[in-house]
Amino acid sequence: MTSRRKGIEVERRIQHKYIPATEAEREEMLRAIGVDSLEALFADIPDQVRLGRPLALPPALSDPELIAQLRSLAQRNLDCDRAACFLGAGAYDHYVPSVVWHLAGRGEFLTAYTPYQAELMQGELQAGYEYQSMLCELTAMDVANASMYDGASAAAEAAVMAKDLTRRSEVLVSTGVHPEYRQVIQTYTGPLGVQVREIPYRSGTTDADAMERAISDRTAAIIIQHPNFFGSLEDGKALADLAHRAGALLICAVAEPLSLGILKPPGAWGADIVAGEGQPLGNHLNFGGPYLGMLATRMEFVRRIPGRLVGATVDTGGRRGFVLTLQTREQHIRREKASSNICTNEALLALAAAVYMATLGKQGLRRVAELNLRKAAYAKESIAGLRGFEIMFDAPTFHEFVVRTPMAPEEINRALVPHNILGGAPLVRWYPELKDAWLLCVTEQRTRAEIDRLVEALEGMR
């Protein structure tokens, strides 16, 4: 056995038996990888950033002691299960029926990864096919892929897709699009020579006049969010018409897909690509991830859609089956020659979304959307009646809205914690000109009593 193979075998034995390596075994592994010492493994780390002393950690705890310590720390957290959450900004506290994750955990479906051995993974492929089909119906588009990483990267992939389809090198992005989506779009497209130009908002929605002045024969796409980051509803049809007159595409980023239970879907008013975040469809907040990227488009663009596509077929015996279709994984690992480097997906979260949409059905989705709309309208009206507080924008909203506050929103959020209330997002973090702007979200999870408790607490802060 060669030295390298001996080192690998030692490493495997240590991993499988969960025992520490002896000094001799460590030396043998180091020889196998061609270094003289453990210190040599870290030679590339500059001295000025090295700790230079042992970690200041207490002695190891036993399992029961460790669990007790973690439980004590966890009890200090204020979470959505014990508090009224009015924080949204792209991640939403919706009710997830218990059936969703009971079914998503079944063995014939369960996987967190992509189906490389497709003929052996019919359960996962069928789940992906059903997810695609329901997403197409929800967005009024012709074809959807079997999920992306998250809403931000899906929006960025849509921008790259538009660049390839139009052979143009500029995208116009409304500043009403989620700020973090815009950052990811910049990161994705910069190395590809795409110029990203941000178009300002006006009164809470995209400034259509500024967009019209900016669009040109270099523009590949206009990117908007609907409902946008301020919760306002955009005039998507007018912006789609503007894009199409210039030979560009209209990309709609949807951070809250449940809004489509009541709003006209993007495909019905002219969107060419729909990207967005699928977390609200049956996936918990999970402290910020993992989340689920959505991407759907028109059939004429199917050859350019990134990610995994599942198709239905029949085998030689005439039995129905499911396959990955139209592209191979190798297409995505050709470095700069690839149309996209997304070669996997969020299969487990897409499965949960499919179960959620199937569980609620059309009427259930509409009912949940109506609850969000009505409860947010009640909260908006109640807060608008408080002295010192006002609704900042006049545009129609779904379940988020911006409040102008008499004191810093960060101070308000701190003052709400003793009331077991998680406040909204201070917009100054992304929009320096909005120092007194507070983005509030009200989902179906919030009760009238919780909304009234928020209003009462705000009233005491005047």
MARMARNU-154510 format. One record per residue (C-alpha): residue number from 1; residue in one letter; x, y, z. Coordinates in steps of 0.02 Angstrom, whole numbers, padded with zeros to 5 digits, m for minus. Last residue first. Layout:
REM MARMARNU-154510
[atom NUM; A; [X; Y; Z]]
...
REM end
This chain:
REM MARMARNU-154510
[atom 462; R; [m02274; 02968; 01076]]
[atom 461; M; [m02213; 02802; 01143]]
[atom 460; G; [m02372; 02749; 01234]]
[atom 459; E; [m02471; 02749; 01073]]
[atom 458; L; [m02344; 02631; 00998]]
[atom 457; A; [m02378; 02503; 01135]]
[atom 456; E; [m02566; 02518; 01111]]
[atom 455; V; [m02547; 02495; 00924]]
[atom 454; L; [m02440; 02340; 00947]]
[atom 453; R; [m02563; 02267; 01073]]
[atom 452; D; [m02706; 02303; 00952]]
[atom 451; I; [m02614; 02206; 00817]]
[atom 450; E; [m02585; 02063; 00938]]
[atom 449; A; [m02770; 02061; 00989]]
[atom 448; R; [m02823; 02062; 00806]]
[atom 447; T; [m02718; 01907; 00780]]
[atom 446; R; [m02558; 01897; 00679]]
[atom 445; Q; [m02523; 01733; 00592]]
[atom 444; E; [m02618; 01787; 00435]]
[atom 443; T; [m02474; 01904; 00398]]
[atom 442; V; [m02441; 02085; 00450]]
[atom 441; C; [m02278; 02165; 00396]]
[atom 440; L; [m02207; 02334; 00449]]
[atom 439; L; [m02070; 02433; 00363]]
[atom 438; W; [m02016; 02582; 00471]]
[atom 437; A; [m01959; 02745; 00394]]
[atom 436; D; [m01885; 02885; 00502]]
[atom 435; K; [m01710; 02881; 00426]]
[atom 434; L; [m01774; 02857; 00249]]
[atom 433; E; [m01640; 02954; 00153]]
[atom 432; P; [m01508; 02826; 00199]]
[atom 431; Y; [m01606; 02688; 00109]]
[atom 430; W; [m01536; 02514; 00147]]
[atom 429; R; [m01511; 02516; 00336]]
[atom 428; V; [m01618; 02673; 00343]]
[atom 427; L; [m01767; 02560; 00310]]
[atom 426; P; [m01790; 02510; 00492]]
[atom 425; A; [m01873; 02338; 00479]]
[atom 424; G; [m02028; 02302; 00584]]
[atom 423; G; [m02051; 02259; 00766]]
[atom 422; L; [m02042; 02094; 00857]]
[atom 421; I; [m02168; 02108; 00999]]
[atom 420; N; [m02158; 02022; 01167]]
[atom 419; H; [m02207; 02186; 01255]]
[atom 418; P; [m02033; 02194; 01333]]
[atom 417; V; [m01964; 02189; 01153]]
[atom 416; L; [m02068; 02337; 01092]]
[atom 415; A; [m01952; 02471; 01163]]
[atom 414; R; [m01804; 02399; 01069]]
[atom 413; N; [m01903; 02402; 00906]]
[atom 412; I; [m01957; 02582; 00936]]
[atom 411; E; [m01778; 02636; 00967]]
[atom 410; E; [m01724; 02556; 00801]]
[atom 409; P; [m01869; 02645; 00715]]
[atom 408; A; [m01796; 02814; 00768]]
[atom 407; M; [m01931; 02926; 00840]]
[atom 406; P; [m02088; 03009; 00773]]
[atom 405; T; [m02113; 02869; 00645]]
[atom 404; R; [m02155; 02869; 00460]]
[atom 403; V; [m02236; 02700; 00425]]
[atom 402; V; [m02201; 02592; 00272]]
[atom 401; F; [m02321; 02453; 00222]]
[atom 400; E; [m02321; 02265; 00207]]
[atom 399; H; [m02468; 02145; 00183]]
[atom 398; F; [m02528; 02192; 00008]]
[atom 397; T; [m02508; 02377; m00029]]
[atom 396; P; [m02593; 02512; m00131]]
[atom 395; A; [m02485; 02667; m00162]]
[atom 394; D; [m02506; 02817; m00045]]
[atom 393; F; [m02334; 02806; 00036]]
[atom 392; M; [m02273; 02857; 00211]]
[atom 391; I; [m02416; 02799; 00320]]
[atom 390; E; [m02413; 02916; 00470]]
[atom 389; F; [m02362; 02910; 00653]]
[atom 388; G; [m02346; 03063; 00766]]
[atom 387; R; [m02524; 03051; 00833]]
[atom 386; L; [m02594; 02878; 00805]]
[atom 385; G; [m02735; 02858; 00679]]
[atom 384; A; [m02617; 02795; 00543]]
[atom 383; I; [m02572; 02651; 00659]]
[atom 382; S; [m02751; 02588; 00664]]
[atom 381; E; [m02779; 02605; 00477]]
[atom 380; K; [m02618; 02513; 00436]]
[atom 379; A; [m02655; 02375; 00562]]
[atom 378; Y; [m02830; 02348; 00491]]
[atom 377; A; [m02763; 02349; 00312]]
[atom 376; A; [m02629; 02223; 00361]]
[atom 375; K; [m02763; 02109; 00434]]
[atom 374; R; [m02868; 02125; 00277]]
[atom 373; L; [m02730; 02090; 00151]]
[atom 372; N; [m02652; 01945; 00246]]
[atom 371; L; [m02822; 01864; 00274]]
[atom 370; E; [m02863; 01887; 00089]]
[atom 369; A; [m02700; 01802; 00039]]
[atom 368; V; [m02739; 01655; 00153]]
[atom 367; R; [m02913; 01638; 00075]]
[atom 366; R; [m02845; 01648; m00101]]
[atom 365; L; [m02717; 01513; m00066]]
[atom 364; G; [m02854; 01405; 00010]]
[atom 363; Q; [m02968; 01431; m00140]]
[atom 362; K; [m02835; 01380; m00264]]
[atom 361; G; [m02775; 01228; m00166]]
[atom 360; L; [m02718; 01237; 00014]]
[atom 359; T; [m02644; 01062; 00027]]
[atom 358; A; [m02579; 01059; m00152]]
[atom 357; M; [m02491; 01226; m00128]]
[atom 356; Y; [m02412; 01168; 00036]]
[atom 355; V; [m02360; 00999; m00034]]
[atom 354; A; [m02278; 01082; m00183]]
[atom 353; A; [m02191; 01209; m00072]]
[atom 352; A; [m02126; 01070; 00041]]
[atom 351; L; [m02058; 00979; m00111]]
[atom 350; A; [m01973; 01139; m00170]]
[atom 349; L; [m01895; 01153; 00002]]
[atom 348; L; [m01826; 00975; m00010]]
[atom 347; A; [m01764; 00997; m00189]]
[atom 346; E; [m01668; 01159; m00162]]
[atom 345; N; [m01571; 01147; m00325]]
[atom 344; T; [m01411; 01092; m00413]]
[atom 343; C; [m01310; 01146; m00564]]
[atom 342; I; [m01321; 01335; m00553]]
[atom 341; N; [m01167; 01389; m00652]]
[atom 340; S; [m01269; 01468; m00790]]
[atom 339; S; [m01252; 01493; m00979]]
[atom 338; A; [m01089; 01398; m00965]]
[atom 337; K; [m00937; 01454; m01063]]
[atom 336; E; [m00863; 01546; m00912]]
[atom 335; R; [m00850; 01385; m00811]]
[atom 334; R; [m00913; 01235; m00909]]
[atom 333; I; [m00997; 01166; m00753]]
[atom 332; H; [m01176; 01211; m00799]]
[atom 331; Q; [m01193; 01115; m00962]]
[atom 330; E; [m01121; 00964; m00871]]
[atom 329; R; [m01281; 00954; m00771]]
[atom 328; T; [m01375; 00910; m00927]]
[atom 327; Q; [m01509; 01001; m01023]]
[atom 326; L; [m01678; 00981; m01106]]
[atom 325; T; [m01746; 00856; m00978]]
[atom 324; L; [m01726; 00776; m00809]]
[atom 323; V; [m01844; 00629; m00813]]
[atom 322; F; [m02012; 00571; m00747]]
[atom 321; G; [m02110; 00413; m00780]]
[atom 320; R; [m02277; 00352; m00845]]
[atom 319; R; [m02283; 00170; m00899]]
[atom 318; G; [m02296; 00130; m01085]]
[atom 317; G; [m02183; m00021; m01072]]
[atom 316; T; [m02041; 00066; m01162]]
[atom 315; D; [m02051; 00206; m01034]]
[atom 314; V; [m02171; 00353; m01035]]
[atom 313; T; [m02131; 00538; m01013]]
[atom 312; A; [m02151; 00683; m00892]]
[atom 311; G; [m02019; 00820; m00883]]
[atom 310; V; [m01913; 00891; m00742]]
[atom 309; L; [m01805; 01044; m00772]]
[atom 308; R; [m01654; 01080; m00662]]
[atom 307; G; [m01563; 01246; m00658]]
[atom 306; P; [m01551; 01384; m00786]]
[atom 305; I; [m01684; 01434; m00914]]
[atom 304; R; [m01606; 01470; m01082]]
[atom 303; R; [m01683; 01330; m01183]]
[atom 302; V; [m01854; 01369; m01109]]
[atom 301; F; [m01859; 01546; m01179]]
[atom 300; E; [m01997; 01517; m01307]]
[atom 299; M; [m02096; 01425; m01173]]
[atom 298; R; [m02114; 01582; m01069]]
[atom 297; T; [m02030; 01597; m00899]]
[atom 296; A; [m02024; 01533; m00721]]
[atom 295; L; [m01893; 01544; m00584]]
[atom 294; M; [m01919; 01519; m00398]]
[atom 293; G; [m01779; 01513; m00268]]
[atom 292; L; [m01810; 01422; m00104]]
[atom 291; Y; [m01737; 01462; 00066]]
[atom 290; P; [m01607; 01385; 00180]]
[atom 289; G; [m01621; 01495; 00275]]
[atom 288; G; [m01640; 01653; 00378]]
[atom 287; F; [m01670; 01593; 00557]]
[atom 286; N; [m01772; 01447; 00489]]
[atom 285; L; [m01916; 01559; 00433]]
[atom 284; H; [m02022; 01404; 00400]]
[atom 283; N; [m02061; 01339; 00227]]
[atom 282; G; [m02237; 01303; 00166]]
[atom 281; L; [m02246; 01426; 00022]]
[atom 280; P; [m02181; 01583; 00109]]
[atom 279; Q; [m02001; 01527; 00074]]
[atom 278; G; [m02028; 01527; m00116]]
[atom 277; E; [m01926; 01682; m00156]]
[atom 276; G; [m01924; 01760; m00327]]
[atom 275; A; [m01906; 01754; m00514]]
[atom 274; V; [m02036; 01780; m00650]]
[atom 273; I; [m01973; 01801; m00828]]
[atom 272; D; [m02066; 01878; m00975]]
[atom 271; A; [m02190; 01982; m00876]]
[atom 270; G; [m02337; 02044; m00979]]
[atom 269; W; [m02488; 02074; m00869]]
[atom 268; A; [m02554; 01896; m00858]]
[atom 267; G; [m02380; 01821; m00836]]
[atom 266; P; [m02356; 01926; m00680]]
[atom 265; P; [m02506; 01849; m00591]]
[atom 264; K; [m02657; 01961; m00553]]
[atom 263; L; [m02661; 01981; m00364]]
[atom 262; I; [m02765; 01874; m00244]]
[atom 261; G; [m02674; 01709; m00220]]
[atom 260; L; [m02527; 01791; m00305]]
[atom 259; S; [m02490; 01882; m00142]]
[atom 258; L; [m02439; 01712; m00073]]
[atom 257; P; [m02286; 01725; m00185]]
[atom 256; E; [m02206; 01858; m00072]]
[atom 255; A; [m02030; 01902; m00134]]
[atom 254; V; [m02088; 01906; m00315]]
[atom 253; A; [m01958; 01973; m00437]]
[atom 252; C; [m02035; 02021; m00603]]
[atom 251; I; [m01922; 02025; m00755]]
[atom 250; L; [m01982; 02124; m00906]]
[atom 249; L; [m01885; 02094; m01066]]
[atom 248; A; [m01812; 02220; m01187]]
[atom 247; G; [m01854; 02262; m01368]]
[atom 246; A; [m01882; 02446; m01327]]
[atom 245; R; [m02070; 02434; m01349]]
[atom 244; H; [m02064; 02275; m01245]]
[atom 243; A; [m01987; 02361; m01096]]
[atom 242; L; [m02114; 02503; m01094]]
[atom 241; D; [m02257; 02380; m01112]]
[atom 240; A; [m02190; 02281; m00965]]
[atom 239; L; [m02175; 02442; m00863]]
[atom 238; A; [m02356; 02489; m00899]]
[atom 237; K; [m02414; 02312; m00861]]
[atom 236; G; [m02319; 02303; m00697]]
[atom 235; D; [m02397; 02456; m00618]]
[atom 234; E; [m02313; 02415; m00452]]
[atom 233; L; [m02401; 02368; m00291]]
[atom 232; S; [m02321; 02437; m00133]]
[atom 231; G; [m02250; 02328; 00007]]
[atom 230; F; [m02098; 02442; 00021]]
[atom 229; F; [m01990; 02304; m00053]]
[atom 228; N; [m02105; 02287; m00203]]
[atom 227; P; [m02266; 02189; m00219]]
[atom 226; H; [m02215; 02160; m00357]]
[atom 225; Q; [m02028; 02181; m00382]]
[atom 224; I; [m01958; 02260; m00540]]
[atom 223; I; [m01819; 02217; m00661]]
[atom 222; I; [m01814; 02298; m00833]]
[atom 221; A; [m01719; 02194; m00958]]
[atom 220; A; [m01588; 02185; m01095]]
[atom 219; T; [m01565; 02372; m01116]]
[atom 218; R; [m01438; 02424; m01248]]
[atom 217; D; [m01574; 02488; m01367]]
[atom 216; S; [m01621; 02613; m01232]]
[atom 215; I; [m01712; 02631; m01067]]
[atom 214; A; [m01656; 02771; m00950]]
[atom 213; R; [m01784; 02906; m00993]]
[atom 212; E; [m01927; 02781; m00984]]
[atom 211; M; [m01867; 02718; m00815]]
[atom 210; A; [m01856; 02895; m00748]]
[atom 209; D; [m02035; 02927; m00805]]
[atom 208; A; [m02093; 02763; m00729]]
[atom 207; D; [m02022; 02805; m00557]]
[atom 206; T; [m02042; 02636; m00476]]
[atom 205; T; [m02159; 02635; m00327]]
[atom 204; G; [m02159; 02706; m00149]]
[atom 203; S; [m02195; 02888; m00188]]
[atom 202; R; [m02056; 02891; m00319]]
[atom 201; Y; [m01929; 02753; m00335]]
[atom 200; P; [m01761; 02776; m00418]]
[atom 199; I; [m01690; 02676; m00565]]
[atom 198; E; [m01533; 02575; m00532]]
[atom 197; R; [m01419; 02540; m00679]]
[atom 196; V; [m01332; 02371; m00692]]
[atom 195; Q; [m01203; 02359; m00830]]
[atom 194; V; [m01170; 02180; m00884]]
[atom 193; G; [m00990; 02135; m00925]]
[atom 192; L; [m01007; 01956; m00867]]
[atom 191; P; [m00895; 01983; m00714]]
[atom 190; G; [m01018; 02114; m00648]]
[atom 189; T; [m01176; 02012; m00679]]
[atom 188; Y; [m01177; 01899; m00527]]
[atom 187; T; [m01113; 02024; m00398]]
[atom 186; Q; [m01227; 02164; m00459]]
[atom 185; I; [m01379; 02049; m00459]]
[atom 184; V; [m01330; 01993; m00283]]
[atom 183; Q; [m01330; 02174; m00222]]
[atom 182; R; [m01497; 02209; m00306]]
[atom 181; Y; [m01575; 02057; m00222]]
[atom 180; E; [m01506; 02122; m00057]]
[atom 179; P; [m01590; 02290; m00084]]
[atom 178; H; [m01760; 02209; m00121]]
[atom 177; V; [m01824; 02289; m00282]]
[atom 176; G; [m01904; 02460; m00260]]
[atom 175; T; [m01737; 02531; m00315]]
[atom 174; S; [m01794; 02477; m00488]]
[atom 173; V; [m01665; 02382; m00589]]
[atom 172; L; [m01620; 02426; m00768]]
[atom 171; V; [m01515; 02294; m00853]]
[atom 170; E; [m01378; 02325; m00980]]
[atom 169; S; [m01274; 02212; m01094]]
[atom 168; R; [m01384; 02160; m01238]]
[atom 167; R; [m01382; 01993; m01328]]
[atom 166; T; [m01571; 01986; m01301]]
[atom 165; L; [m01583; 01806; m01241]]
[atom 164; D; [m01411; 01799; m01160]]
[atom 163; K; [m01432; 01961; m01063]]
[atom 162; A; [m01608; 01911; m01012]]
[atom 161; M; [m01542; 01746; m00942]]
[atom 160; V; [m01408; 01840; m00846]]
[atom 159; A; [m01543; 01950; m00768]]
[atom 158; A; [m01650; 01798; m00728]]
[atom 157; E; [m01500; 01717; m00644]]
[atom 156; A; [m01485; 01871; m00534]]
[atom 155; A; [m01669; 01863; m00487]]
[atom 154; A; [m01649; 01678; m00444]]
[atom 153; S; [m01493; 01719; m00342]]
[atom 152; A; [m01592; 01843; m00236]]
[atom 151; G; [m01747; 01735; m00217]]
[atom 150; D; [m01655; 01581; m00155]]
[atom 149; Y; [m01558; 01429; m00215]]
[atom 148; M; [m01657; 01383; m00371]]
[atom 147; S; [m01805; 01267; m00398]]
[atom 146; A; [m01868; 01130; m00513]]
[atom 145; N; [m01878; 01249; m00661]]
[atom 144; A; [m02034; 01336; m00722]]
[atom 143; V; [m02122; 01335; m00890]]
[atom 142; D; [m02270; 01422; m00969]]
[atom 141; M; [m02301; 01568; m00851]]
[atom 140; A; [m02462; 01619; m00765]]
[atom 139; T; [m02368; 01644; m00598]]
[atom 138; L; [m02472; 01525; m00490]]
[atom 137; E; [m02509; 01407; m00634]]
[atom 136; C; [m02326; 01395; m00681]]
[atom 135; L; [m02280; 01368; m00498]]
[atom 134; M; [m02408; 01228; m00487]]
[atom 133; S; [m02333; 01136; m00635]]
[atom 132; Q; [m02154; 01160; m00577]]
[atom 131; Y; [m02195; 01094; m00403]]
[atom 130; E; [m02285; 00944; m00479]]
[atom 129; Y; [m02134; 00904; m00586]]
[atom 128; G; [m02016; 00922; m00439]]
[atom 127; A; [m02123; 00804; m00334]]
[atom 126; Q; [m02124; 00680; m00478]]
[atom 125; L; [m01935; 00692; m00489]]
[atom 124; E; [m01915; 00662; m00303]]
[atom 123; G; [m02024; 00507; m00309]]
[atom 122; Q; [m01946; 00443; m00470]]
[atom 121; M; [m01771; 00444; m00399]]
[atom 120; L; [m01689; 00288; m00470]]
[atom 119; E; [m01705; 00336; m00654]]
[atom 118; A; [m01643; 00510; m00610]]
[atom 117; Q; [m01475; 00458; m00540]]
[atom 116; Y; [m01419; 00640; m00524]]
[atom 115; P; [m01579; 00695; m00437]]
[atom 114; T; [m01532; 00857; m00346]]
[atom 113; Y; [m01507; 00875; m00159]]
[atom 112; A; [m01602; 00895; 00003]]
[atom 111; T; [m01690; 00730; m00016]]
[atom 110; L; [m01853; 00656; 00048]]
[atom 109; F; [m01980; 00603; m00081]]
[atom 108; E; [m01995; 00413; m00068]]
[atom 107; G; [m01934; 00422; 00112]]
[atom 106; R; [m02072; 00532; 00179]]
[atom 105; G; [m02011; 00691; 00263]]
[atom 104; A; [m02102; 00809; 00144]]
[atom 103; L; [m02265; 00722; 00190]]
[atom 102; H; [m02251; 00758; 00376]]
[atom 101; W; [m02174; 00926; 00333]]
[atom 100; V; [m02326; 00989; 00242]]
[atom 99; V; [m02458; 00896; 00344]]
[atom 98; S; [m02421; 01006; 00495]]
[atom 97; P; [m02493; 01158; 00406]]
[atom 96; V; [m02365; 01301; 00393]]
[atom 95; Y; [m02430; 01467; 00458]]
[atom 94; H; [m02339; 01615; 00384]]
[atom 93; D; [m02199; 01720; 00459]]
[atom 92; Y; [m02121; 01801; 00306]]
[atom 91; A; [m01944; 01829; 00245]]
[atom 90; G; [m01923; 01967; 00113]]
[atom 89; A; [m01933; 02123; 00220]]
[atom 88; G; [m02052; 02047; 00348]]
[atom 87; L; [m02050; 02092; 00533]]
[atom 86; F; [m02215; 02114; 00625]]
[atom 85; C; [m02190; 01959; 00734]]
[atom 84; A; [m02300; 01940; 00888]]
[atom 83; A; [m02191; 01844; 01008]]
[atom 82; R; [m02180; 01670; 01081]]
[atom 81; D; [m02173; 01565; 00923]]
[atom 80; C; [m02093; 01706; 00825]]
[atom 79; D; [m01939; 01708; 00933]]
[atom 78; L; [m01872; 01812; 01078]]
[atom 77; N; [m01713; 01724; 01131]]
[atom 76; R; [m01661; 01714; 01314]]
[atom 75; Q; [m01738; 01540; 01329]]
[atom 74; A; [m01612; 01479; 01200]]
[atom 73; L; [m01466; 01521; 01315]]
[atom 72; S; [m01537; 01418; 01459]]
[atom 71; R; [m01577; 01274; 01341]]
[atom 70; L; [m01399; 01278; 01276]]
[atom 69; Q; [m01330; 01269; 01454]]
[atom 68; A; [m01446; 01126; 01502]]
[atom 67; I; [m01399; 01030; 01345]]
[atom 66; L; [m01213; 01055; 01384]]
[atom 65; E; [m01232; 00996; 01563]]
[atom 64; P; [m01327; 00841; 01508]]
[atom 63; D; [m01195; 00801; 01375]]
[atom 62; S; [m01046; 00828; 01491]]
[atom 61; L; [m00957; 00994; 01481]]
[atom 60; A; [m00782; 01029; 01414]]
[atom 59; P; [m00674; 01147; 01516]]
[atom 58; P; [m00699; 01333; 01484]]
[atom 57; L; [m00639; 01411; 01321]]
[atom 56; A; [m00514; 01551; 01297]]
[atom 55; L; [m00442; 01480; 01136]]
[atom 54; P; [m00257; 01441; 01150]]
[atom 53; R; [m00136; 01579; 01099]]
[atom 52; G; [m00067; 01657; 00940]]
[atom 51; L; [m00238; 01706; 00872]]
[atom 50; R; [m00179; 01720; 00692]]
[atom 49; V; [m00231; 01874; 00593]]
[atom 48; Q; [m00062; 01962; 00601]]
[atom 47; D; [00033; 01803; 00559]]
[atom 46; P; [m00045; 01791; 00386]]
[atom 45; I; [m00131; 01624; 00345]]
[atom 44; D; [m00042; 01539; 00200]]
[atom 43; A; [00065; 01433; 00316]]
[atom 42; F; [m00088; 01349; 00392]]
[atom 41; L; [m00053; 01170; 00338]]
[atom 40; A; [00131; 01197; 00382]]
[atom 39; E; [00083; 01211; 00566]]
[atom 38; L; [00022; 01031; 00562]]
[atom 37; S; [00195; 00978; 00512]]
[atom 36; D; [00304; 00915; 00370]]
[atom 35; V; [00183; 00925; 00226]]
[atom 34; G; [00157; 00808; 00078]]
[atom 33; I; [m00022; 00748; 00094]]
[atom 32; A; [00030; 00570; 00142]]
[atom 31; R; [00169; 00635; 00255]]
[atom 30; L; [00040; 00733; 00356]]
[atom 29; M; [m00069; 00578; 00370]]
[atom 28; E; [00079; 00475; 00433]]
[atom 27; E; [00124; 00609; 00562]]
[atom 26; R; [m00055; 00611; 00625]]
[atom 25; E; [m00055; 00421; 00637]]
[atom 24; A; [00107; 00421; 00737]]
[atom 23; E; [00038; 00553; 00857]]
[atom 22; T; [m00118; 00448; 00883]]
[atom 21; A; [m00280; 00498; 00801]]
[atom 20; P; [m00431; 00530; 00909]]
[atom 19; I; [m00574; 00404; 00904]]
[atom 18; Y; [m00738; 00419; 00810]]
[atom 17; K; [m00729; 00240; 00744]]
[atom 16; H; [m00783; 00283; 00568]]
[atom 15; Q; [m00686; 00444; 00555]]
[atom 14; I; [m00526; 00371; 00628]]
[atom 13; R; [m00534; 00219; 00513]]
[atom 12; R; [m00564; 00330; 00362]]
[atom 11; E; [m00415; 00441; 00406]]
[atom 10; V; [m00301; 00290; 00429]]
[atom 9; E; [m00358; 00220; 00261]]
[atom 8; I; [m00322; 00386; 00176]]
[atom 7; G; [m00148; 00395; 00251]]
[atom 6; K; [m00111; 00216; 00197]]
[atom 5; R; [m00169; 00261; 00021]]
[atom 4; R; [m00047; 00407; 00014]]
[atom 3; S; [00098; 00305; 00084]]
[atom 2; T; [00068; 00171; m00047]]
[atom 1; M; [00000; 00000; 00000]]
REM end
